[in-house]
Amino acid sequence: MRERRLLERIAGAAQSGERTSQTSIDMLARSVIEHLRRLLNTRQGSVQIDPLFGIPDFTNIAGGLSAGSMREIEEEIRRMVLKYEQRLQSPKVALNVQASDALSINFSLRGTLDVDNRAIPLQLSTIVKENGKVHISHA
């Protein structure tokens, strides 16, 4: 059960009384992805208990990305993942510039999950749409 966050464990307690000491890779990956969705779709300053939780508003720069602003976005996302999703170790963010959609930002997020003393790679594909909403999927 250690693969899920505390609130996920509390919410799921009534659904199954089953406990195990082994980590479910799929459950851990789903939990990490869901938490990253929340993190990357939360704007900084909107969480009272931690005003630094979330990402800054990227919508103003999505149409005119320069090399400097792309690196800033990569670093900001990496910093957020390092701070708020520590189950994903050694995160790497790489922006994918695609001419097909100038109003969205595509990037990959890679890292490893520690599962029973094994490093399991996790690669995610992420799109920041023109409205600022972030979509995450398994790559």
C-alpha positions in Angstrom: 0.0 0.0 0.0 3.0 2.3 0.2 2.7 3.0 -3.5 -0.3 5.3 -2.9 -0.5 8.7 -1.3 -2.1 8.9 2.2 -5.4 10.3 0.9 -5.6 7.6 -1.8 -5.2 5.0 0.9 -7.8 6.5 3.1 -10.3 6.8 0.2 -9.6 3.2 -0.8 -9.8 1.6 2.6 -13.5 0.8 2.4 -13.1 -0.7 -1.1 -10.8 -3.5 -0.1 -9.4 -4.9 3.1 -6.5 -6.5 1.3 -3.0 -5.5 2.3 0.4 -6.6 1.0 4.0 -5.7 1.6 4.8 -5.8 -2.1 4.5 -2.8 -4.3 2.2 -2.8 -7.3 4.1 -1.1 -10.1 0.9 -0.3 -12.0 -0.8 1.2 -8.9 2.3 3.2 -8.1 2.6 4.5 -11.7 -1.1 5.5 -11.7 -0.8 7.3 -8.4 2.3 9.2 -9.5 0.6 10.2 -12.8 -2.5 11.3 -11.0 -0.5 13.4 -8.5 1.5 15.0 -11.4 -1.8 15.9 -13.1 -2.9 17.7 -10.0 0.5 19.4 -9.5 0.9 20.5 -13.1 -2.8 21.7 -13.4 -2.5 23.8 -10.2 -1.4 27.4 -10.6 1.1 28.7 -8.1 -0.5 30.8 -5.4 -3.8 29.0 -5.5 -3.1 26.6 -2.6 -3.2 28.5 0.7 -1.1 26.0 2.7 1.7 26.2 0.2 1.7 29.1 -2.2 4.7 27.6 -4.2 2.7 24.4 -5.0 1.9 24.2 -8.7 3.3 25.8 -11.8 3.3 29.4 -13.0 1.0 30.3 -15.9 2.7 29.2 -19.1 -0.2 30.4 -21.4 1.5 33.8 -22.1 4.6 32.2 -23.7 3.1 29.2 -25.5 2.8 31.1 -28.8 6.3 32.6 -28.8 8.7 30.1 -27.3 12.4 31.0 -27.4 15.2 28.8 -26.4 15.5 30.6 -23.1 11.9 30.4 -22.2 11.8 26.7 -23.1 14.6 26.0 -20.7 12.8 28.0 -18.0 9.7 25.8 -18.5 11.8 22.6 -18.4 13.5 23.7 -15.2 10.3 24.9 -13.5 8.6 21.6 -14.2 11.6 19.6 -13.1 11.9 21.7 -9.9 8.2 21.1 -9.1 8.5 17.3 -9.6 11.6 17.2 -7.5 9.9 19.0 -4.7 6.4 17.6 -4.7 6.6 14.2 -6.3 9.6 12.5 -4.8 8.5 9.0 -5.8 9.7 9.9 -9.3 13.4 9.9 -9.0 15.9 11.7 -11.3 13.3 13.5 -13.3 14.2 14.8 -16.7 12.1 17.2 -18.7 12.6 17.7 -22.4 10.4 20.0 -24.5 9.3 18.7 -27.9 8.9 21.5 -30.4 6.2 20.6 -32.9 5.2 22.9 -35.7 1.8 21.3 -36.0 0.3 23.0 -33.0 1.8 26.4 -32.1 -0.6 26.9 -29.3 0.4 24.0 -27.1 3.6 22.9 -25.4 4.6 19.2 -25.6 7.3 17.7 -23.4 8.4 14.4 -22.1 9.0 13.6 -18.4 11.2 10.7 -17.6 12.4 9.3 -14.3 12.5 6.1 -12.3 10.3 4.6 -9.6 11.9 2.7 -6.8 9.9 -0.5 -6.5 11.1 -3.1 -4.0 14.7 -1.9 -4.5 14.5 -1.9 -8.3 14.6 1.2 -10.5 11.6 1.0 -12.8 11.7 3.6 -15.7 8.7 5.8 -16.2 8.3 7.9 -19.3 5.3 10.3 -19.7 4.1 12.4 -22.5 2.7 15.8 -21.5 0.9 18.5 -23.4 0.1 22.0 -22.1 -2.9 23.1 -24.1 -3.7 26.7 -25.1 -6.0 27.0 -22.2 -3.2 26.1 -19.8 -4.6 22.6 -18.9 -2.0 19.9 -18.7 -2.7 16.4 -20.1 -0.4 13.5 -19.1 -0.2 10.1 -20.6 2.1 7.1 -20.5 4.6 7.4 -23.4 
